[in-house]
Amino acid sequence: MATMAESDPILIVGAGQAGATAAAALRSGGFAGRIVMVGREAPLPYERPPLSKAVLSDAAMDDRIGIHPAGFHGEQSIELRLGADVVAIDAKTSVARLDDGSTLPFSRCLLATGGHARALPGLPAGTPGMHLIRTLADAQGLREAMARHGSMVVLGAGFLGLEVASTARAMGIGVTVLESAPRVLPRAVPPAFSDWLQQRVRDAGVDLRLDTRCGSVAPVPDGIALGLEDGSRIQTPLLVVAIGQSPEVALARDSGLALHPGNGGIRIDAQCRTSAPNVFAAGDCTSQHQPHAGLEMRLESWQSANEQARIAAAAMLGIDAAPAATPWFWTDQFGCNVQMMGLPAEGLAYRWRGDPAAAAAMPKLLMLGTNADGRLRHAIAVNAGGDLRQLRPLFDAAVPIDAARLCDLSVPLRQGVRDALAAKPALLPI
Ligand SMILES: Cc1cc2nc3c(=O)[nH]c(=O)nc-3n(C[C@H](O)[C@H](O)[C@H](O)COP(=O)(O)OP(=O)(O)OC[C@H]3O[C@@H](n4cnc5c(N)ncnc54)[C@H](O)[C@@H]3O)c2cc1C
């Protein structure tokens, strides 16, 4: 039986956000040995956030989304095997098998396998007229279709669905968005924020239909026919299915690693270690306890992929890493850069800083969500990323805040934050 040798390479499975960031972090952390990164997609590692935004309207973006400059991997002696699949890993013997039949012993392995877009039963990937969006190839296919059609239907009013709708409206395409929940972004933002955003979506000319479920979907000669549960029927030449992502965990499952029974992600600890020694995981494929939410969950975000990659790289090298930063996320849609810090949770009380009812082409708003102890747990900024950054110390210090004062526009935010931090010794339980 083969056994792992320290001289064997570090294997990174998946050349996406987490994989590429981990490879770079291994080198900056002082690792001089072999790093082999195997990725299913052919392009050099690229950023996915632009795929549902600028890439859909601008082909020139395709060459501007690389995570690192083109020569980076060569300069850093990171061996890239692109367009290749790892088909099995044996965590006991520390050997991986690739789709060309070759085997690769590893000293440590990072699973950075991401996720895949969920498809609808009856409309598998590749159905003409139906588009999923996860890869650059998906975005290129959708861009080509958007250039040919004057109208489209988007299924799902989550971040991706709304971003695609926003980009399409800016291109003059007629858009209908169907969402089964009674509001947009139901798991990510409070109802008052959904209400506010829904108005903007409709003001942009989107036919947004909430509480709307699809009973049937079927390919027809000119596109896709959708039968809605209210009995009505929509036919569209172009359907974008944006109903969420599933973690890519086939390798982990087949090699016996622990998966979360609810969310299906690869379970990792705070150092991104899986249940097998020498196997680590990072990014969208993982499930990890989130101290900011007090529960184990999957975080599908650019920042989380980068943070876990950084921490996993340090753990693989046996060096200490600073703990993960407070979760942060952004989306660009309908003329707004929306950024969030912390995580939403049941029972938070939310308050606006700024007037959401004021009509503005470029609104500037903050929304603060505090828990029963008055601690800031979730904040949402609209075109106010700088303000959001000012709130970071309040998350880090976890001090109770006077949310009414922090939301009082007559008090400069910087002052409100300073005062809340200064009050910390008196307010914190001893
Ligand atoms: C369209 C879109 C827009 C987004 N917008 C935002 C945004 O605005 N803000 C934000 O915070 N986040 C956004 N995200 C989320 C963010 O991009 C992801 O959280 C991040 O890319 C996750 O990185 P990852 O490395 O875990 O997965 P990925 O980047 O998906 O990389 C995983 C890679 O592993 C490969 N792979 C899987 N299995 C194997 C195997 N067995 N062998 C070899 N290779 C394999 C896959 O093909 C893939 O290339 C967006 C995501 C998408 C899809």
PDBQT file of the ligand as one rigid body, heavy atoms in Angstrom, charges set to zero:
ROOT
HETATM    1  C1  LIG A 501     -22.410  33.952 -11.354  1.00  0.00    +0.000 C 
HETATM    2  C2  LIG A 501     -21.857  34.138  -9.969  1.00  0.00    +0.000 A 
HETATM    3  C3  LIG A 501     -21.826  35.398  -9.402  1.00  0.00    +0.000 A 
HETATM    4  C4  LIG A 501     -21.338  35.589  -8.111  1.00  0.00    +0.000 A 
HETATM    5  N1  LIG A 501     -21.330  36.843  -7.564  1.00  0.00    +0.000 NA
HETATM    6  C5  LIG A 501     -20.852  37.029  -6.322  1.00  0.00    +0.000 A 
HETATM    7  C6  LIG A 501     -20.839  38.312  -5.736  1.00  0.00    +0.000 A 
HETATM    8  O1  LIG A 501     -21.279  39.290  -6.337  1.00  0.00    +0.000 OA
HETATM    9  N2  LIG A 501     -20.344  38.457  -4.470  1.00  0.00    +0.000 N 
HETATM   10  C7  LIG A 501     -19.844  37.377  -3.768  1.00  0.00    +0.000 A 
HETATM   11  O2  LIG A 501     -19.411  37.542  -2.619  1.00  0.00    +0.000 OA
HETATM   12  N3  LIG A 501     -19.843  36.137  -4.303  1.00  0.00    +0.000 NA
HETATM   13  C8  LIG A 501     -20.338  35.937  -5.559  1.00  0.00    +0.000 A 
HETATM   14  N4  LIG A 501     -20.337  34.678  -6.105  1.00  0.00    +0.000 N 
HETATM   15  C9  LIG A 501     -19.833  33.556  -5.309  1.00  0.00    +0.000 C 
HETATM   16  C10 LIG A 501     -18.346  33.310  -5.469  1.00  0.00    +0.000 C 
HETATM   17  O3  LIG A 501     -17.927  33.497  -6.787  1.00  0.00    +0.000 OA
HETATM   18  C11 LIG A 501     -18.091  31.869  -5.034  1.00  0.00    +0.000 C 
HETATM   19  O4  LIG A 501     -18.451  31.798  -3.665  1.00  0.00    +0.000 OA
HETATM   20  C12 LIG A 501     -16.646  31.446  -5.242  1.00  0.00    +0.000 C 
HETATM   21  O5  LIG A 501     -16.344  31.402  -6.610  1.00  0.00    +0.000 OA
HETATM   22  C13 LIG A 501     -16.422  30.077  -4.624  1.00  0.00    +0.000 C 
HETATM   23  O6  LIG A 501     -15.126  29.663  -4.899  1.00  0.00    +0.000 OA
HETATM   24  P1  LIG A 501     -14.746  28.107  -4.901  1.00  0.00    +0.000 P 
HETATM   25  O7  LIG A 501     -13.297  28.045  -5.179  1.00  0.00    +0.000 OA
HETATM   26  O8  LIG A 501     -15.295  27.459  -3.701  1.00  0.00    +0.000 OA
HETATM   27  O9  LIG A 501     -15.560  27.492  -6.122  1.00  0.00    +0.000 OA
HETATM   28  P2  LIG A 501     -15.355  27.742  -7.667  1.00  0.00    +0.000 P 
HETATM   29  O10 LIG A 501     -14.875  29.125  -7.923  1.00  0.00    +0.000 OA
HETATM   30  O11 LIG A 501     -16.632  27.307  -8.291  1.00  0.00    +0.000 OA
HETATM   31  O12 LIG A 501     -14.203  26.736  -8.107  1.00  0.00    +0.000 OA
HETATM   32  C14 LIG A 501     -14.332  25.345  -8.031  1.00  0.00    +0.000 C 
HETATM   33  C15 LIG A 501     -13.629  24.720  -9.215  1.00  0.00    +0.000 C 
HETATM   34  O13 LIG A 501     -13.413  23.343  -8.948  1.00  0.00    +0.000 OA
HETATM   35  C16 LIG A 501     -13.606  22.604 -10.140  1.00  0.00    +0.000 C 
HETATM   36  N5  LIG A 501     -13.811  21.196  -9.803  1.00  0.00    +0.000 N 
HETATM   37  C17 LIG A 501     -14.869  20.652  -9.142  1.00  0.00    +0.000 A 
HETATM   38  N6  LIG A 501     -14.680  19.323  -8.985  1.00  0.00    +0.000 NA
HETATM   39  C18 LIG A 501     -13.490  19.028  -9.551  1.00  0.00    +0.000 A 
HETATM   40  C19 LIG A 501     -12.761  17.814  -9.714  1.00  0.00    +0.000 A 
HETATM   41  N7  LIG A 501     -13.203  16.655  -9.240  1.00  0.00    +0.000 N 
HETATM   42  N8  LIG A 501     -11.573  17.852 -10.371  1.00  0.00    +0.000 NA
HETATM   43  C20 LIG A 501     -11.095  19.040 -10.858  1.00  0.00    +0.000 A 
HETATM   44  N9  LIG A 501     -11.744  20.219 -10.727  1.00  0.00    +0.000 NA
HETATM   45  C21 LIG A 501     -12.931  20.218 -10.071  1.00  0.00    +0.000 A 
HETATM   46  C22 LIG A 501     -14.794  23.306 -10.769  1.00  0.00    +0.000 C 
HETATM   47  O14 LIG A 501     -14.917  22.983 -12.132  1.00  0.00    +0.000 OA
HETATM   48  C23 LIG A 501     -14.438  24.772 -10.508  1.00  0.00    +0.000 C 
HETATM   49  O15 LIG A 501     -13.678  25.299 -11.552  1.00  0.00    +0.000 OA
HETATM   50  C24 LIG A 501     -20.850  34.472  -7.383  1.00  0.00    +0.000 A 
HETATM   51  C25 LIG A 501     -20.884  33.188  -7.962  1.00  0.00    +0.000 A 
HETATM   52  C26 LIG A 501     -21.379  33.019  -9.241  1.00  0.00    +0.000 A 
HETATM   53  C27 LIG A 501     -21.430  31.634  -9.834  1.00  0.00    +0.000 C 
ENDROOT
TORSDOF 0
